[in-house]
């Protein structure tokens, strides 16, 4: 079998890679008969030379490859008919902006494997960039807090270039008694937690956090049960909540009345309740003045997330009274919002290494042969251009409806 790592061609370009050179080498040594080639690129966080030095050939024309790997969406005109592609397609939620991409994949008889769709038998994702999104998102929250109140200065994450240098930057940080609420217990949440603890911020249980009145910087990490309640008063049932989020309401208000910063890392189902309303944000009791929305759900659970931001221009102010976007840090009544939609790109090499390790551990064995293993059989979005049963709900979307 022959695999190819494609050049990232979406604009703006992504510097991450699915596999680092040493990871490609490990796979080729582990699976005799597997050949991996790389399409040359001057954009990646890894140079062409590093791949060559690891014994990975550079190859411009990838038509002889069985499986093609990327990170971001592949532009429609570059899709090769009849191939198997593995990348983040951003189609499985029927995203309008990528409707033509799925249509083209089907027209060209392509087998699409979306990293986001790869899940174990219990429905848990097996591969993601979430942990590094959490790490960088939490770091940016602290950076912006210092900037907003002119308390301290941190070097932007992308200028740190590595996780190790980011750690060095945090060593000099001296925080006031800031209160932080984190949502999400998955990969993103664990990344947020690790960064906040590294910054010397003490973790409290949700119950203690609401009563805490000391002078330390503290945070609490909320799971879904901590800020949702069933409309009919039933006892918390995680399975029922994830199946029927529309039957629940948010009980987040007490946390917004205590937190200076909210870092949102929890998955949100569009059928579920908002975290809070604009009307709640207008209340004098709403203390939060900085929201780091790592989920970046535009017009999603957080009303102030009305547009994405980017690595070089990471924040805007949201005026909850006029509902307008204003310049960051322009008015103390405003809420500063960070909604960078590609946070792991600030530490592309570290994030790529973590991602590649997950791929080797969880996915590689199922892709190394044909027919593909059970993971791919269960989770592929299309096979030879046809939607699989698991994604048949996309049929009308694929027809342009």
C-alpha positions as MATLAB code, in Angstrom:
seq = 'XXXXXXXXXXXXXXXXXXXXXXXXXXXXXXXXXXXXXXXXXXXXXXXXXXXXXXXXXXXXXXXXXXXXXXXXXXXXXXXXXXXXXXXXXXXXXXXXXXXXXXXXXXXXXXXXXXXXXXXXXXXXXXXXXXXXXXXXXXXXXXXXXXXXXXXXXXXXXXXXXXXXXXXXXXXXXXXXXXXXXXXXXXXXXXXXXXXXXXXXXXXXXXXXXXXXXXXXXXXXXXXXXXXXXXXXXXXXXXXXXXXXXXXXXXXXXXXXXXXXXXXXXXXXXXXXXXXXXXXXXXXXXXXXXXXXXXXXXXXXXXXXXXXXXXXXXXXXXXXXXXXXXXXXXXXXXXXXXXXXXXXXXXXXXXXXXXXXXXXXXXXXXXXXXXXXXXXXXXXXXXXXXXXXXXXXXXXXXXXXX';
ca = [
       0.000    0.000    0.000;
       1.143    3.529   -0.745;
       0.166    6.588    1.292;
       0.657   10.222    0.330;
       0.705   13.312    2.524;
      -0.782   16.126    0.496;
       0.264   19.766    0.477;
      -2.195   21.971    2.374;
      -3.862   24.110   -0.294;
      -6.732   25.762    1.549;
      -6.218   29.503    2.055;
      -5.027   30.531    4.578;
      -2.637   27.588    4.674;
      -2.353   25.323    7.698;
       1.155   24.530    8.941;
       0.209   21.287   10.727;
       0.923   17.830    9.316;
      -0.853   14.513    9.922;
       2.477   12.717   10.435;
       5.956   13.965   11.293;
       8.959   12.439    9.465;
       9.921   10.115   12.337;
       6.310    8.936   12.585;
       6.257    8.101    8.870;
       9.512    6.192    9.353;
       8.058    4.289   12.325;
       5.004    3.244   10.317;
       7.086    2.075    7.351;
       9.354    0.077    9.675;
       6.373   -1.413   11.509;
       4.378   -2.369    8.411;
       6.561   -3.943    5.696;
       5.171   -3.103    2.277;
       3.867    0.321    3.317;
       5.379    3.231    1.408;
       4.748    6.858    2.423;
       5.540    9.819    0.179;
       5.111   13.534    0.764;
       4.028   16.249   -1.626;
       6.591   19.089   -1.316;
       5.490   22.181    0.620;
       7.127   25.370    1.867;
       4.303   26.056    4.324;
       4.511   23.115    6.724;
       6.053   23.352   10.186;
       8.340   20.532    8.968;
      10.738   21.153    6.086;
      10.935   18.991    2.963;
      14.530   18.264    3.935;
      13.496   16.683    7.253;
      11.249   14.198    5.440;
      14.012   13.312    2.990;
      16.512   12.816    5.826;
      14.060   10.360    7.441;
      13.933    8.384    4.204;
      10.528    9.696    3.091;
      10.477   10.493   -0.624;
       9.110   13.761   -1.992;
       6.605   13.286   -4.821;
       4.568   15.962   -6.585;
       2.175   13.653   -8.468;
       0.230   11.496   -5.983;
      -2.005    9.667   -8.438;
      -0.351    6.326   -7.663;
      -1.163    6.569   -3.936;
      -3.934    4.487   -2.353;
      -4.656    6.828    0.578;
      -4.110   10.595    0.720;
      -3.770   12.400    4.055;
      -4.198   16.083    4.851;
      -5.437   18.350    7.630;
      -7.833   20.942    6.228;
     -10.401   20.634    3.439;
      -9.011   19.800   -0.001;
     -10.040   22.330   -2.671;
     -12.537   20.723   -5.041;
     -10.386   21.151   -8.154;
      -7.513   19.206   -6.533;
      -9.515   16.089   -5.585;
      -8.281   12.976   -7.406;
     -11.109   10.640   -8.532;
     -11.445    7.222   -6.955;
      -8.980    7.823   -4.112;
      -9.351    7.426   -0.361;
      -8.929   10.772    1.412;
      -8.400   11.368    5.128;
      -8.835   14.948    6.368;
     -11.133   17.261    8.324;
     -13.892   17.841    5.761;
     -16.239   19.930    7.925;
     -19.211   18.391    6.140;
     -20.637   15.944    8.686;
     -22.729   18.646   10.362;
     -24.046   19.683    6.932;
     -21.995   22.887    6.957;
     -23.291   25.062    4.134;
     -19.872   26.372    3.092;
     -18.607   22.846    2.299;
     -21.671   21.460    0.537;
     -19.894   21.564   -2.836;
     -16.952   19.682   -1.358;
     -19.111   16.695   -0.369;
     -20.926   16.811   -3.705;
     -17.606   16.681   -5.554;
     -16.339   13.830   -3.366;
     -19.422   11.825   -4.297;
     -19.255   12.736   -7.982;
     -15.609   11.641   -8.156;
     -16.215    8.286   -6.450;
     -14.004    9.134   -3.492;
     -13.893    7.309   -0.162;
     -13.898   10.007    2.533;
     -12.579    9.326    6.014;
     -13.071   12.361    8.241;
     -10.889   12.447   11.371;
     -13.819   13.936   13.264;
     -15.999   10.931   12.396;
     -13.529    8.289   13.616;
     -15.054    6.972   16.836;
     -14.853    3.838   18.933;
     -17.860    1.562   19.481;
     -18.964    3.759   22.408;
     -19.039    6.869   20.219;
     -15.834    8.467   21.550;
     -13.499   10.162   19.080;
     -10.201    8.340   18.693;
      -8.169   11.179   17.157;
      -8.310   14.963   17.521;
      -6.292   18.141   17.992;
      -8.452   19.014   21.010;
      -5.797   18.865   23.702;
      -3.612   21.458   21.995;
      -6.634   23.620   21.235;
      -7.247   23.617   25.000;
      -3.630   24.384   25.877;
      -3.320   27.306   23.455;
      -6.847   28.596   24.156;
      -6.182   28.767   27.895;
      -2.833   30.478   27.314;
      -4.517   33.070   25.094;
      -7.169   33.671   27.751;
      -4.456   34.554   30.267;
      -2.609   36.675   27.683;
      -5.748   38.666   26.841;
      -6.700   39.122   30.499;
      -3.324   40.734   31.168;
      -3.732   42.932   28.106;
      -7.316   43.926   28.882;
      -6.461   45.170   32.374;
      -2.839   46.155   31.647;
      -1.570   43.797   34.351;
       1.236   41.903   32.601;
       2.531   40.900   29.167;
       2.851   37.416   27.700;
       4.455   36.553   24.383;
       1.801   35.355   21.865;
       1.636   31.577   21.607;
       2.671   31.518   17.953;
       5.842   33.425   18.875;
       6.658   30.814   21.517;
       6.745   28.236   18.683;
       6.992   25.272   21.089;
       5.187   24.050   24.184;
       8.464   24.151   26.115;
       8.992   27.836   25.367;
       5.392   28.539   26.339;
       6.117   26.938   29.708;
       9.131   29.219   30.098;
       6.900   32.225   29.408;
       4.483   31.193   32.168;
       7.201   31.013   34.841;
       7.246   34.780   35.283;
       3.445   35.124   35.435;
       2.012   36.667   38.600;
      -1.781   36.665   38.603;
      -4.263   38.668   40.663;
      -7.136   36.712   42.332;
      -8.805   35.977   38.995;
     -11.790   33.576   38.856;
     -11.983   31.232   35.843;
     -14.703   28.807   34.782;
     -13.871   26.067   32.273;
     -16.520   24.017   30.453;
     -15.732   20.603   29.004;
     -14.146   17.443   30.373;
     -12.784   15.930   27.161;
      -9.506   16.462   25.317;
     -10.019   20.227   25.143;
     -10.857   20.417   28.834;
      -7.776   18.395   29.801;
      -5.584   20.735   27.752;
      -7.110   23.793   29.440;
      -6.664   22.222   32.875;
      -3.009   21.378   32.315;
      -2.161   24.918   31.194;
      -4.003   26.627   34.068;
      -2.345   24.374   36.637;
       1.040   25.052   35.062;
       0.305   28.763   35.474;
      -0.120   28.150   39.215;
      -3.899   28.515   39.278;
      -5.636   26.447   41.940;
      -8.476   24.123   40.937;
     -11.681   24.069   43.010;
     -14.776   21.922   42.826;
     -17.806   23.718   41.347;
     -19.488   23.884   44.771;
     -16.439   25.389   46.499;
     -15.817   27.790   43.600;
     -19.243   29.405   44.010;
     -18.532   30.117   47.687;
     -14.820   30.923   47.413;
     -13.785   34.343   48.650;
     -10.015   34.184   49.140;
      -7.278   36.089   47.292;
      -5.826   33.294   45.124;
      -6.304   32.834   41.398;
      -8.654   29.834   41.025;
     -10.558   27.878   38.396;
     -13.215   25.211   38.244;
     -13.880   22.693   35.478;
     -17.556   21.996   34.762;
     -19.027   18.884   33.219;
     -22.448   18.979   31.539;
     -24.183   17.879   34.756;
     -22.814   20.911   36.604;
     -24.673   23.490   34.497;
     -27.705   21.752   33.008;
     -31.016   20.671   34.467;
     -33.836   18.642   32.961;
     -36.955   20.667   32.199;
     -39.154   17.986   33.770;
     -37.071   17.801   36.956;
     -35.735   14.287   36.320;
     -32.450   13.188   37.861;
     -29.352   13.771   35.737;
     -28.975   11.192   32.993;
     -25.922   11.720   30.792;
     -27.188    9.438   28.034;
     -30.558   11.170   27.907;
     -28.899   14.607   27.875;
     -26.698   13.754   24.893;
     -29.636   12.214   23.030;
     -32.221   14.875   23.900;
     -30.384   18.114   24.801;
     -33.516   20.082   23.900;
     -35.127   18.723   27.086;
     -32.634   20.606   29.275;
     -32.015   24.181   30.362;
     -28.804   25.937   31.335;
     -28.073   26.648   35.007;
     -24.810   28.456   34.259;
     -25.910   31.843   35.681;
     -24.285   31.472   39.151;
     -20.911   30.819   37.505;
     -21.181   33.849   35.217;
     -21.829   35.904   38.335;
     -18.525   34.730   39.861;
     -16.166   34.251   36.908;
     -13.927   36.938   35.443;
     -13.030   34.568   32.586;
     -15.028   31.808   30.930;
     -13.078   29.307   28.819;
     -15.540   27.298   26.718;
     -14.292   23.878   25.694;
     -17.469   21.785   25.802;
     -19.093   20.309   22.714;
     -22.445   21.966   22.009;
     -25.376   20.375   20.219;
     -27.429   22.993   18.309;
     -30.563   21.415   19.838;
     -29.267   22.169   23.329;
     -29.754   25.311   25.421;
     -27.556   28.401   25.192;
     -24.973   28.753   27.935;
     -26.567   32.127   28.746;
     -28.658   34.732   26.947;
     -27.822   38.253   25.788;
     -30.301   39.521   28.376;
     -28.304   37.767   31.097;
     -25.136   39.354   29.736;
     -26.749   42.788   30.137;
     -27.417   42.262   33.844;
     -25.232   44.022   36.416;
     -24.705   40.659   38.137;
     -23.017   39.187   35.021;
     -19.377   39.471   36.082;
     -17.618   37.755   33.161;
     -15.708   40.177   30.941;
     -13.521   37.801   28.942;
     -14.695   34.715   27.053;
     -12.220   32.373   25.373;
     -14.507   30.328   23.129;
     -12.328   27.411   22.075;
     -15.319   25.637   20.516;
     -15.783   28.640   18.219;
     -19.420   27.822   17.452;
     -20.509   30.928   15.547;
     -23.977   31.981   16.760;
     -23.826   28.919   18.985;
     -24.163   28.454   22.741;
     -22.408   31.748   23.532;
     -24.291   34.744   22.054;
     -21.171   36.924   21.883;
     -19.399   34.508   19.516;
     -20.620   36.137   16.335;
     -17.484   35.734   14.212;
     -14.190   33.840   14.329;
     -10.951   35.610   15.184;
      -7.455   34.652   14.077;
      -3.995   34.062   15.471;
      -2.739   37.558   14.634;
      -5.929   39.421   15.576;
      -7.244   37.202   18.384;
     -10.018   39.226   20.009;
     -12.879   41.664   19.631;
     -15.233   43.326   22.095;
     -18.925   42.481   22.138;
     -21.320   45.156   23.367;
     -24.234   43.225   24.934;
     -26.485   46.293   24.887;
     -26.126   47.268   21.223;
     -25.093   43.694   20.213;
     -22.353   45.256   18.091;
     -18.725   44.255   17.626;
     -16.282   46.875   18.869;
     -12.509   47.210   19.105;
     -10.935   44.980   21.770;
     -10.587   46.507   25.242;
     -12.496   49.613   24.117;
     -15.102   49.805   26.899;
     -15.144   48.186   30.376;
     -18.816   47.287   29.912;
     -17.971   45.210   26.853;
     -17.134   41.526   26.861;
     -13.868   40.604   25.157;
     -14.172   37.500   22.979;
     -11.455   35.196   21.662;
     -12.768   32.754   19.044;
      -9.719   31.551   17.109;
     -10.840   28.623   14.956;
      -7.395   27.021   14.443;
      -5.722   27.290   17.847;
      -3.402   24.263   17.468;
      -1.748   26.078   14.534;
      -0.018   28.342   17.072;
       2.077   25.348   18.170;
       1.938   23.369   14.926;
       4.816   20.971   15.499;
       3.822   19.946   19.024;
       0.189   19.591   17.987;
       1.164   17.523   14.930;
       3.303   15.187   17.017;
       0.455   14.556   19.451;
      -1.985   14.008   16.578;
       0.354   11.650   14.737;
       0.867    9.560   17.869;
      -2.911    9.173   18.203;
      -3.117    8.150   14.549;
      -0.438    5.488   14.932;
      -2.042    4.124   18.083;
      -5.713    4.201   17.073;
      -6.122    4.384   13.291;
      -3.120    3.127   11.299;
      -3.799   -0.605   11.639;
      -7.325   -0.220   10.215;
      -6.052    1.671    7.154;
      -2.998   -0.403    6.363;
      -4.799   -2.990    4.254;
      -7.802   -3.487    2.013;
     -10.516   -4.174    2.832;
     -10.114   -1.592    5.583;
     -10.572   -2.575    9.219;
     -13.757   -2.266   11.269;
     -13.015    1.288   12.446;
     -12.937    2.570    8.855;
     -15.837    0.372    7.778;
     -17.942    1.783   10.613;
     -16.876    5.440   10.371;
     -16.171    6.275    6.701;
     -18.423    9.079    5.446;
     -18.459    7.850    1.841;
     -17.237    4.689    0.131;
     -16.526    5.001   -3.594;
     -18.630    8.158   -3.648;
     -21.695    6.773   -1.861;
     -22.778    7.865    1.607;
     -22.488    5.079    4.177;
     -25.468    4.153    6.346;
     -24.054    6.093    9.301;
     -24.049    9.302    7.231;
     -27.192    8.772    5.165;
     -28.670   11.785    6.981;
     -26.464   13.919    4.684;
     -28.284   12.774    1.524;
     -30.441   15.887    1.106;
     -27.476   18.121    1.944;
     -25.450   16.265   -0.707;
     -28.228   16.885   -3.252;
     -27.954   20.612   -2.675;
     -30.998   20.911   -0.442;
];
